[in-house]
Each structure stands twice: as structure tokens, then as C-alpha cells.
Amino acid sequence: MARVAAETKLTIGGREITLLRPDADERSPLRAWTAADRLALDHLAEISPDGGLGNVLIVNDQFGALTVGLAHAEPTVWSDSAAARTAIDANLARNDCHVLGDRVVAGTDMPAGLFDTVVIVLPKTLSLLEYQLGVVASVVHAESRIVGLAMARNITRSSLSLFEATLGTTTTSLARQKARLVHASPNALAPASDPFIAGDGYIADGGVHVASSPGLFSSDRLDVGSRLLIDTMIAADELMTADLALDLGCGSGVIAASLAKRSATATWTLCDVSDLAVAAAQSTWERNKLGGPATFIVADGAAGCDSASFDLVVTNPPFHQDHAVDNALTERILAEAARVLTNEGSLFVVAQRHLHLHTRMRRHFSSVDAVSKHPSHVVIRAVEPIR
């Protein structure tokens, strides 16, 4: 029986909006909005009841609560996530609002113009916050209002110090439903930001030069899971015989680059939901002078990839959506892997042992086996996708 997607209602300034979180069904405790979203929208409605917020920039909106709530201002949305952009447009359409169109800015691009109001959801990592605040500082003026938002536990001294150092005087609101706002007053217009360029990361096993970008998982060293997956794949026959391979959720591209450096038989596609991650993956590929062709895709899952088109899929998948464990996200990644894998192909996935991922994978594959030994992580090989 198909699960029913759960819609939730949010009332802002006397207006009710309807929001849907992708993949979350009616039994999920996860919603398409947070208490921090509601606190920010209530604050902006209170200080500007006539809706006069000027030119508005929204940064890191996840599912569209902020964008729909401020749709009357026709905001520009700066987002590093293809999944978030899809969800925002879907929720705008659900509420009879215009979709973003040319008002959306990818994570590797710079918002253009000056903004009177900036609303920024604090990202999970300080490196991404530092990068984004540096850009924000170049697109505001002395009278701009800047509102940061997050659950109170995620607003740290370090994040507040970044606001102070990058923008100017910074204060915080009282907490409400465990959410808090950050208010910053810009001192002066900063110089325009340079276009994004992937930075230096680290040297991985086998001499692989790994590029970095803000917010990237394990940006300064090879994580345990990826190392285990790479080592397991090097010993696997599938690596030597694969023709078309996919790194699903590629991050920095370290897995695909490490494998391609040892076997030039496969043509690789690297995809990730993050613009910044794909830019880093492309830089990783170029820095290692890998001779084989590769395709780089910013996509939600494997969107844009044909069904049954890869004979090898590798992934070190995310299990969190921002700070929340999101089982539906993991489930969709497994379903996507099954969709794009050929009937004779193999999926290799690494996960922490305590997640018991192999039991969930049996919903999507007829044969699932653990093929590695490690105290904390396991590599699982799955074949015979269930369509």
C-alpha cells in the first residue's frame, strides 16, 4: 500500500500556507518547516506588516517555508541544493505562487544586486556559513536587515563570531520553541565576491589530490567509510570489468577519482545534490589528470540519468537532512540506485553498521551481501534490482 505524503499547514500574518516535505509520509515526524522558519516569518511580518521588505534574498531555504511565506516580496533564493530548489518550486505552485524561474541562484553562483532584507538559515558547517556571509556582505547596504535563523542549539559562539567579523554588530533574539534568530547590522558594503573556485583539500591514499568546497563532508581528510569502500572496490572484479559507473552522492569526487586512477576501463558519471560538491568533484578529477571522460551532474538523486544505464554504482550516501536523520532520504537514494542499475550490474554502498542498512536494501534488490569487515562500517554489495 502506497504511503500518503503528509502536508502541513503554517499560518503567517493571518495567511495559511500548505507545505509538503518530499518523501515524508503521514507517519513521519519530520515537517517541511521548522520552528525557526516560523519565528523568522513572524518577526518579519511584525516589523513590516505592510510587507515592505524591499529587495529580499533568502539563503538555504530547505523546502520553501520561507520562500512561500515571503512570496509577496518575490524573493531571490540562493540555494546549494537541487533537491531544495525542486521542493521550493513545488510548494510555491502548491500555494498558487509563481515558481522561482530566474529568481534562483545556484550555490556556486553569486546573487546579483543589492538586498534590503536577507534571511539566512544557518547551514550545518561553519565553513559554508563563512563563505555565504562573505558573499552576503557584498550584496547589502548599511540599512539592510539581516536575519539568521536556526534552532537555538545550533547557534554557537563560533557562528555568532562569524556574523560579527563579516557583517557587524550582531545580537540574538529570545528563544521560542527552541528556535532563535540572529540579527546583524552591516557596517559597510564589502567588495564584490570573486566567482567560486574549489579550494585545496588533502592528498588521499594512492596520491589522489582531493579538492574542497565550503560545507563539504570530510573536506580535510578521507573519511573511514569512503576509505573502506575504495579499498573494497579495488579488490572487486566489478571495478575491472565495469563500462559505465556512477558515483551517487559524489561529494568531493574522491571515491570515483580513486577508483578511476586504478582502473581506466569505466566511464564515470559523478552526481550530487550540491552545486559546491560537484564543483569540487570536477576539480578533483582535473587535478588528478584522469584520462577517461567523466560527466558531472547536479541533481536530486540520480535525476537526469537513464534507467538501467550503469553496470556499477558506488555510494557513501547521506543519512541526514541538515541536522535530522531522514530515513526517507536514504530510502530514495537506494531506490534511485536500483532504478539506474542494469539487471547484471552491482551496487556497492558503505554505511555505519548500527544502521542495519542491508535489511532496508532488500526492498530494492534481490541479493544483498556484506563484503567487508570493519568495527564501525560495512560495505554492502547488492545485485538484481527490483523494479
MIKOL-72630 format. One record per residue: y, z, x of N, C-alpha, C, CB in turn. Coordinates in steps of 0.001 Angstrom, whole numbers, plus 500000, padded with zeros to 6 digits. Each point is the difference from the previous one (the first is absolute). Last residue first. Glycine has a CB too. Layout:
<pts>
YZXYZXYZXYZX/...
</pts>
This chain:
<pts>
496141490269512457501185499352499447500070500228498493499922498262501822/497961503936502993499750499921498561501254499422499355498380501991500033/499628497445505273501038500459499062499602499787498560501704499500501709/495794500668503022499643499596498643501014500530498961497570499971500701/502544502791503728499716498581499797499645499782498534499201499731502401/503065504180501450499616499642498632499806498489499916501269501988499054/499298502507504646499832498568499842499499499722498571499509499709502503/503321504524500184499054499569498967499979498479499940500395502119498674/501126502340504699500176498583499721498882499576499064501118499571502251/501301505480498729498814499165499851500435498555499777498674501944499049/503285503340502913500166498704499360498673499252499923502360499913500829/498145504519501198500980500036498907500086498705499203501265501616501349/495544499224502415500131501272499276500907499935498776499612501111502152/497447494676499465501206500646500498500180501284499205501080497779500674/495762497366499672499856501449500041501250500587500634497472499836500149/500963495291496981500575500679501156499726501493499904501793498238500195/497253498386496375499541499348501232500598500641501242499751497879498730/499014502605495514500777500559501101499438499443501303500526502127498686/499126495280496442499331500811501022500998500523501018497912498664499687/501101498388495284501015500779500713499287500918500988501608499910498016/497706495765498087499419500656501163501098500660500818498113498334500043/502924499474495885498601500339499720499353500762501148499850497977498565/505504502071499885499064499312500884498578500470499718501788499773501764/502043501926495834500496498665500337499034499187500864502282500934499846/497121503662498671500485499358498778500354498537500247500864502211499207/497856500750504301498853499432499282500393499415498643498540501650501161/504477500762501741499842498603500366498841499337499262500953500542502227/500008504123497425500925499191499204499826498518500294501619501901499977/495896501225502526499557500070498600500894499162499100499090502292500412/501941498170504228498858499121499769499518500031498554499347500351502364/504192502482499479500408498691499504498811499107499651502055500205501375/499076504775499884498776499457499386500261498609499407499212502351499489/503733500998502948500392499209498833498795499396499271502154499496501154/497713503034503035500079500866498818500397499230498743500596501895501502/499130496042502933498704500282499381500134500766498681499000500025502281/504764496523499486499580501358500330498736500340499212502399500684500484/498381494193500625500613501046499178499564501359500528500048498480497968/499669495583502692499921501323500608500740500998499123499845498992502311/497521495845497175501106500881499637499794501353500671500316498805497782/497844495673501829499917501206500814501239500842499697498656498815501840/498394496812495754501183500850500060499697501179500904500732499299497679/497048495424501766499887501444500205501381500647499997497890499660501327/499418495418496557500886500679500936499792501497500063501616498226499579/496406498144497559499244500289501214500811500830500993498741497874499663/503122500697496169498735500651499629499191500398501229499975498676497883/505323501083502712498957499063499572498722500774499680501009498151501417/504002503994498107498860499865500897499006498982499443500309502382500769/503760499201497000500274498954500993498824499770500950502413500592499854/497406502734496559500431498721499420500102498902501050501241501264498253/497802503270502956498845499357499370500375498622499456499068502263499410/504379500363502345499095499601501075498781499285499439500786501934501381/502202499935495559500582498823500629499107499487501126502291500830499410/496552503206498502499781498887499074500543498702500584500118501586498056/500683502370504324498575499657500056499691498815499090499445502398500512/504899499307499356499764499368501292498539499586500132501855501360501012/499391501109495210500490498620499910499797499261501319501693500721498291/497239503874501450499082499234499165500422498532499941499516502062498644/503322501022503516498799499733500788499022499124499230500302502186501173/503475499263496499500407499095501069498794499614500847502295501031500030/497159502251496678500080498668499404500405498959501031500583501035497806/499326503589503294498664499415499958500021498591499433499050502281499746/504623500842502737499947499043498888498647499295500018502522499665500072/500581504825501951498711499327500101499835499137498755498983501892501392/505957499379500475498938500321499043498717499241500314501737500441498263/502724499205503906499386501279500342498790500326499133502227500775500744/498971494241499632501007500944500453499290501308500362501812498921498542/494770498833499788501199499276499575501149500962500230498770498552498248/496041501245504087501148500683499420501033498970499539499592502015501481/496406496985500939499467500783498889501102500783499297497814500172501198/501426495041502147500745501213499649499335500709498825502134498950500833/494937497954502698500900499979498839500803501287499838498402498464498906/499173498322504635500195501448500107501007500328498908499503500131502556/497111495313498224501140500759499475499907501477500361500179498366498124/497625496039502116500067501319500632501214500728499441498865499157502125/497700496270496786501186500773499640499900501341500704500228498839497739/497318495869502256500135501322500611501309500622499536498638499290502023/500059496456496472498654500492500273500004501317500765499219497649500011/504289499779496253499818500589501325498553500448500183502409500743500022/499365497297495832500528499134501062499784500546501406501680499233498378/497721502056496503498835499554500778500406499092501165498603500171497925/505430500239499010498747500721499801498902499370500848500697500633497660/504462498946503920499049499461499037498757500877499893500849497705500493/504222503979500737498778499549500654499007499540498934500379501590501947/503780500228496826500310498812500764498816499472500780502304500807500146/497782504299498785500629498996499142500436498818500853500777501782498377/496814502492502719499751498676500573500549498915499095497952500869501139/504260503958498848498582499736500181499806498674500700499460501336497958/504992498605500919499380501159499379498500499768500010502036500471498535/501261497234505193499415499889498661499488501346499539499376497621500443/502603499090503869500463501229499329499535499909498560502045500268501530/495897497152503001500385500000498590500495501388499598498316498177499506/500111498170504824500537501328499710500593499988498595500481500433502463/495780496689500977500912499953498852500419501419499673498914497893499087/499069499227505556499954501150499088501032499795498898499230501547501867/497839495770502625501029500039498951499831501231499125500112497497500009/498359502518505250499572499536498689501121500059498986497711500754500530/502720500831504070500052498556499836499661499519498608499427499846502352/503074504675499641498702499635499444500024498535499595499616502364499195/503631500906503154499753498581500283498606499577499543501560500141501957/500916504171497633498704499912500657499580498563500276499376502116498884/504694498955498841500069500681501293498687499890500774501673501576499026/498683496713496490500731499176500963500015500644501385501418499122498131/496619503256498263499227498781500258500670499160501095499180500007497606/503101503800500832498812500390500765499191498769500393499933502208498793/503680497157498304500463500237501365498832500415500895502269500665499123/496888498855496325500272498684500573500466500131501444500588499125497722/498773504818499860498714499338500245500198498636500638499015501219498058/504812501199500530499403500600501195498682499318500352501095502186499438/500978496492496610500828499573501135499453500566501305502012499875498498/496003501543497534499606498622500312500831499450501152499321499650497610/501782504657500792498678499993500623499593498589500401499365502010498652/504625498563498925500151500503501361498665500002500736501928501407499248/498169497422496157500674498984500803500066500422501465501347499318497994/494830502510498545501293500304500627500539498837500820499334502386500065/496317497840497717500990500119498938501414500141500555498258501045498559/497746496193503960500393501382499758501072499998498918499444500691502393/496773495880500716500896500249498871500245501491499836499173497919498869/498621497772504453500401501406500000500969500219498850499678500192502515/496288496097499352501123500226499091500285501492500012499407497989498526/497745498421505078500376501259499364501154499835499007499224501181502051/496359496086500374501403499773499662500439501166499121499775497441500150/496009502454503641500543500136498649501462499587499924498387501840499597/499025498172504553499359499102499038500682500024498635497858500346501208/502856502057503234500962498995499530499417499093498926501063500066502238/498327505153499987499240498894499419500975499013499377497998501498499564/503576502325502775498625500030500490499143498866499455500227502443500195/504332498287498529500046499915501460498602499943500607502161501246499964/498519499416495369500240498605500388500015499838501519501312499665497890/498315504684500289498778499233499767500169498547500433499437501517498090/504282501345502179498967500510500895498708499205499865501029502269499856/502548496788497198500314499556501363498924500451500982502447500088499457/497240501361496026499756498566500118500247499512501430500643499717497589/500362504803501584498570499739499794499700498519500191499857501939498399/504681499628501864499195500382501157498527499678499813501635501794500467/502523497648496655499175498880500426499062500326501137501800498548499258/501354504323498087500539499410501231499222498786500471500797502240500622/498143498852494516500874500862500777500567499268501205498685501974499242/498073496507497130499898499845501453500854500965500794499515497654499581/498304501289495722500807501179500308500123500123501503499257501165497886/497119495839501532500633500389498737500729501326500187498219498783498670/499825496898504242500352501400500244500844500437498816499928499760502562/496372495979498062501188500609499382500126501441500444499805498478498011/497598496408503462500019501461499956501328500502499449498421500085501950/498043495354498886501258500389499365499978501502499776500243497735498879/496170500481503603500936498872500085501372500368499461498082498430499776/497496504484502565500944499802498895500899498792500259499960502470499535/496575499550503425499637498831499197500999499690498888497642500516500510/502544503232502663499742498840500842499748498732499182499066501542501717/501621502740496249501215499636500730499803498702500769500605502421500192/495748499604497490500924499298499116501270499555500724499094501330498103/497436501424503899499776498558500071501025499224499183497576500441500336/503487504443501895499397499387498820499861498489500165500971501827498592/501174501522504408498540499987500126499303499264498856500182502151501215/504507498404498842499700499302501253498485499886500189502157500853501016/499565501678495339500038498556499783499660499214501265501708500376498233/498658504363501940498845499616499191499937498496499816500108502193498826/503628499608503380498806500153500826498741499571499245501123501879501221/502955498161496386500011498963501034498723500068500840502523500082500064/498147503320496744499732498718499348499936498870501030501146500828497914/500084503448503584498595499982499614499631498665499361500063502487499676/504451498234501397499191499890501220498518499913499659501740501286501272/501264499489495199500086498623500486499166499814501265502296499803499004/497987504585499217499288499094499110500005498572500498500592501481498133/501895501892504212498552500185500127499233498987499161500376502431500426/504517496158501293499435501105499228498476499995500086501973499922498444/501884498375505098498901499493499184499344501168499281499617498061501587/505651502070499768498677500120500604498958499429499046500719502051501299/503999498141497656500090500255501442498651500143500690502147501094499547/498750498166495609500787498988500712500018500184501510501384499827497983/496287501804497449499520500119501378500686498980500909497788500834499145/503563497939496239498970501007500234499540499949501455499263499840497592/505717498601500847498647499505500192499035501144500286500929497838500847/504041502158498529499135500395498899498555499608500153501951499823498608/501572497392504184500265501284499355499032500263498847502405499784500645/495799497208503320501122499862499080500204501335499301499549497518499664/497662499891504966500267501082499055501141499620499072499189501685501672/496610495975501859501409500133499615500152501088498941500405497565500532/495798501615503502500197500213498567501484500211499719497684501004499778/498627496864504089501384500440499835500304500072498497500697498955502242/494499501425500606500692499352498896501399500598499852497797499550498830/498322501449504353501274499439500428500764499275498921499013499808502195/496758502750497529499841498593500314501293499327500400498122499964498438/502516504270498635498816499715500799499873498500500227498862502051499090/506059499172499877498734500467499440498856499673500950500891499693497666/504634501180502760498919499157500495498699500595499486501310499302502087/503711501000495441499139500618501005498987498959500473500292502311498955/504406496919498691499154501061499471499207500667501103499854498786497840/505041498180501366498838500280500844499217501161499409501213499156502048/501669497927494473500197500714501253498721500145500805501855501208498923/500406495054497297498936500970500248500173500619501381498439498717498493/505681499471498636499088499508501026498959501087500234501803498544501100/502502500054495104498856500805500428499169499267501056499952501091497738/505423498147501751498759499647499299498826500776500569500904497713499528/503786504656500974499354498798500514498772499678499163500842500496502321/503546502157495739498703500170500651499475498657500491499514501995498546/505811499492500942498899499336499301498706500143500790501616498369498978/502077505464501639499840498561500308498817499417499243500993500363502278/501326503774495378499335499762501277499911498501500263498681502138499753/504864501003497256499096498858499983499434499780501395501290498951498102/500113506017500531500668498717500218498958498900499960501814501083501393/497199503443497221501231500215500758500806498715500134498874501843501247/497650499663494634500133499215501235501344500233500670498479498281499037/498494505003497882501317499369499942500229499231501293500897501826498482/494611500219498415500630499702501293501314499283499777497755499864501113/498005503261496308501279499306499823500653499816501369500293500977497664/494572500046499887500786500073501228501266499174499779497915500308501469/498268502354495035500799498850500414500705500293501318500322499340497596/494811502487499801501327500307500534500701498695500384499200502263500845/496169500279496283500667498834500573501403500387500445498649498445498535/498123504358499009499557499814501385500558498734500648497938501228499401/503502500291496278498610499553499912499491499577501372500373499260497625/504208501550503206499613499966498593498622499377499903502413499834499236/501427502412504692498727499399499628499805500063498491499035500639502228/505826498988500282499009500987499608498719499268499598501808501626499237/501073495651504154500161500582498668499058501182499831500682497763499074/501612500426505685498853499841499110500293500684498671498419499897501971/504593497592502377499659501214499259498775499720499146502420500762499972/500809497033504449498830499943499127499759501346499347499000498217501437/504684498411501725499775501290499341498915499888498937502386500627500433/497235495284502596501105500946499947499600501273499274501604498096500047/495753497743501675500972499723498936501205500928500022498123499171498641/498176500987504602500179498570499729501147499733499047497583499682500386/501051504781500955500305499243501220500345498548499698498476501509501265/500194501423495145501239500473500638500396499098501176499433502361499311/496428496811498568501115499687499095501325500369500658498518500380497990/497640500895504302500195498554500071501135499554499091497578499716500536/501082504769499315500721499738501247500249498505500180498967502048501021/498367499369495388501406500312499745500850499745501250499300501721498293/496052497812502108500536498929499162501471500240499686497726499642499014/500000503669503444500112498771500784500587498858499173498044500739501374/500936503396496585501189500116500853500218498713500794499647502490500169/497688496758495362499880500878501155501324500106500752497580499392500183/499874499123494946501326499941500619500033501031501121501113499233497826/495143500310499267500053498853500906501382499776500599498183498984498676/500699504411498031499171500270501176500069498880501029498493501334498552/503754498309497175500665500914500928499173500236501271501102501095498037/498679494265499407499545501331499640500473500947501099497962499106498720/505116496797500798498609500253500376499583501311499357500234498737502208/504422497670498770499179500768499076498577500117500501501440499251498122/504271499350503022498601499977500400499191500851499040500637499649502411/504371497768497496499130501002499398498579499776500500501482500164497944/504084498460502927498632499786500470499142501146499500500796498747502059/504326498621497051499141501162499740498572499638500403501493500799498083/503590497224503673498661499801499421499324501345499734499795497794501210/504592501191500941499947500570498654498625499850499346502422499497499781/498652498768504646500330501426500025499900500664498634501488499527501909/495417496212498842501380500269500414500290501487499818500724497647499365/494575498982501583500750500900499121501415500152500538497886501236499347/498362496391502789500315499297498745500690500913498985498032498512500400/500237502730504055500773498786500259500407499271498723498799499797502154/498447504195497948501302500349500575500877498774500219498932501960501099/496540497550497472500883500456498917501398500296500540498018500962498771/498622498023504349500434498813499271500977500384498894497813498869500517/500256504621501873500842499222500910500522498741499337498705500894501920/498167501767495805501335500602499972500946499263500937498984502221499446/496505496415500520500673499650498744501387500614499912497779499835498898/499469501181504877500307498567499954500811499656498752497893499514501281/500498504875499098501031499748501013500436498540499982499050501839501417/497335499437495824501270500536499501501128499716500984498759501798498764/496895497093502556500488499064498987501324500487499423497636499335499454/500267503471503634500380498754500669500529498972499008498279500451501753/499941503750496791501363500098500503500440498699500668499677502461500314/496623497692495648500153500212501437501467500044500399497813498860500380/500777500522495036499055500999500507500233500326501461498351499191498352/505807499201498517498655499511500314499166501086500664500908497682500245/503219502767496094499654500293501382498575499517500286501561502001500005/501831495790496522498836500884499958499582500252501443499232499125497709/505728499343500466498895499795500930498919501058499805501588498967501639/503255498513496379498985500962499584498772499731500842500909500165497618/504717498640502324498692499764500609499069501120499562501028498805502002/504106498790496655498995501025499737498689499584500643501129500647497833/502615496679502862500734501200499581499058501170499748501759498542498993/497861496946504417499487500669498801500772501281499737497727499024500407/502632495743502300500294501430500028499600500618498674501898499640501619/495857495811500979501156500483499256500249501475500220499572498259498314/495444499697502198501281499370500313501107500579499139498812497904500665/496061503751501509500838499830498800501373499468500388498773501873498846/496908497063504174501118500924499890500725499790498672500247500030502513/494270499206499145501310499378499834501076501069499810498914497958498993/496342502924501338500448499503501300501360499311499936497620499733500623/500164502021495429500182501089500956500500499570501357498233501147498816/503051496020496735498769500407500672500297501034501086498991497742499520/503791501321495848500106499797501437498723500530500652502549500177499930/499576498143494850499031500761500791500117499595501465498432500175498016/503972497810498236500538501341500264499020500868500783501337499821497904/498065495584500282500601500045501332500655501351500305500372497541499832/496117502714496438500452498707500503500573500129501394500463499266497671/497974504143498721500887500096501152500516498653500490498778502037500625/500094498704494142499260500268501222500926499818501191497838499260498925/503922502233496139499828498851500890499198500407501228502172499014499191/496980503621496219501057499862501000499712498770500860500396502515500024/496926499791496302500913498919499611501221499907500915499235500292497650/496790502557502913501151500618499338501084498976499644499507502107501250/496500496623500995499477500856498923501144500621499195497952500493501389/502983497007502530499648499130498868499523500822498815499393498167501594/501460504180502350501255499434499486499720499133498776501000500035502319/495315501622499989500633501026499180501370499572499498498753501712501283/498877495384501604499205500192498783500643501036499085497925499394501270/503992499858502994500242498873499094499239500171498683500355498510501990/498842504701501341501379500099499505500292498881499016500714501075502151/495145498883500119500047501046498981501391500129499402498171501206501186/501216495813502426499282499514498814500085501010498869498443498701501467/503326502558502663500831498959499404499348499423498740500913499460502277/496681503705500306501121500620499297500855498950499308499998501868501661/496501496623501057499470500647498793501117500629499192497841500432501175/503145497703503022499754498945499015499473500591498703499536498374501847/503597504220501823498661499928499413499897498880498971499737502451500384/504207499377502065499073499524501026498597499769499450501345501220501695/504019498759496192498638500521499913499120499377501067500289500366497545/504881500070499887499476499791501353498650500675500070502322499884501031/501204498221494907498859500858500341499484499608501372499384500281497561/505365499423499070499208499355501046498905500978500404501984498607500834/500324501569494136499948500430501404499278499007500901500045502339499200/502186498050495930499410498851500707499890500287501499500956498436498265/500479504526498015500840499744501178499519498785500787500502502441500123/497159499229496034501323499580499524500929499645501161499702501460497987/495901500427502714500007498548499774501358499499499546497594500125499423/500382504354501976501330499527500389500150498494499772500120501839501699/495790500386497239501000500975499552501416499575500294498331501749500345/498048495664501265500119499864498544501072500955499481497564499326499821/501494500991504722500557498677499721500168499770498506498944499144502088/498981504860499456501420499963500365500632498676499605499544501559501897/495816498907497381500716500995499197501499499949500282497958501463500000/498322495843502083501072499465499173500748501003499161498711497988499964/497692502437503545499445499328498824501067499510499025497996501420500257/503063500450504220498566499722500049499504499159498830499736502130501207/505033498281501826499490500250498651498528499586499966502308499633498948/500893500165504952498657500609499923499577500390498587500374500831502287/504718498215498173499099499859501144498709500768499721501967499744501588/502760497913495891498879500928499846499003499719501117500321500142497469/505237498846501301498829499692500810498962501082499789501408498791501709/503428499195495660498952500997500210498872499434500852500578501056497805/504998498439500636498901499226500569498915500968500470501580498128500709/501403504003495629500352498959500954498782499211500447501909501393500753/498410502169495872499511500371501325500370498978501065498132501197498900/502650500215495777500805499333501023499616500420501403501845499862498372/496614501570497006499177499072500763500737499302501117498691499686497979/502732503886498889500297498644499542499220498943500784502271500786499331/497444503914501702499448499762498654500279498603499472500279502406499561/499543500135505157500589498735499566499448499633498627500265499235502401/498516504798499721501245499781500735500681498707499586499052501277501909/496776499934496052500967501086499780501329499716500693498101501615499809/498164495488500744500500499883498628501071501047499724497779499097499267/499989501051504872500887498841499949500565499782498606498700498974501851/498147504520498741501217500273500781500980498836499900498669501432501579/497061498074496508500817500928499213501318500290500706497919501020499040/498938496390503284500560499247498877500872500887499120498008498489500044/499676503550503542501022499078500497500661499235498864498731499787502132/497641503050496830501146500787500444501131499093500473498458501869500648/497417496151498210500727500451498812501237500809500380497848500028498723/499274498531504744500617498851499330500866500467498833498053498545500670/499370504713501423501153499626500827500713498784499420498845500929502025/497117500583496081501093500898499621501253499690500803498338501776499401/498415494134500005499886501361500513501149500848499462498845499159502087/498164496060496332501271500607500385499747501422500469501266498557498353/495276498620499984500836498980500635501383500546500351498755498238498731/496591504790501118500924499303499106500813498986500797500124502018498481/494865501101501733501110499336500683500839499209499011498641499868502099/497173502496496961501161500900499985501236499362500623498435501926500111/497290495562497220500591500302501294501174500972499861499285497741500822/498015500161495625499487501277500493500651500425501317497849499489498862/503056496326498867500496501097499161499483501365500455500120498398498096/500259497825505659499571499954498608500449501259499282498025498578500619/503707498331503838499765501351499479499609499912498527501655500987501653/499561495110501007498643500499500259499732501401499460500010498592502010/505104500085498454498868499083500141498706500740500333501589498226500746/502414503808496337499586500035501409498778499108500161500913502359500312/503320497708495961498565499958500234499744499990501493499615498777497830/504551502503498191499584499648501351498480500038500114502160500910500914/502525499110495525498543500045500072499559499482501357499794499690497498/504973502773500238499388498868500671498498500234500093502119499549501312/502573502304495756498588500145500358499495498731500666499655501594498092/505394501023501335499256498751499864498575500195500483502107498668500300/501425504674499948499782499700498591499235498716499748502065501211499558/498767500415504903501284499781499331499853499608498544500923499332502174/494608500507499777501120500118500927501287499702499238498544499332501984/495738501592497414501283499925499314501125500290500981498923500695497833/495654497439502158500999500754500734501339499803499303498726499754502194/495440499421497161501386499864499539500904500887500840499223499477497656/495743497873503229500712501254499831501445499718499626498479501134501653/496183496387498402501455499881500014500606501386499819499892497639499069/495052500472502663500799501045499380501491499718500164498158501644500436/496987495291499193501130500361500849500921500954499257499852497791501192/494836501733497953501287499621499426501110500463500929499072500139497651/495569498332503343500933501113499904501348499494499503498804501218501859/496197496620497044501213499893500820500908501199499778499850497500499904/494674502306499704501196500000499158501249500000500879498755501225498168/
</pts>
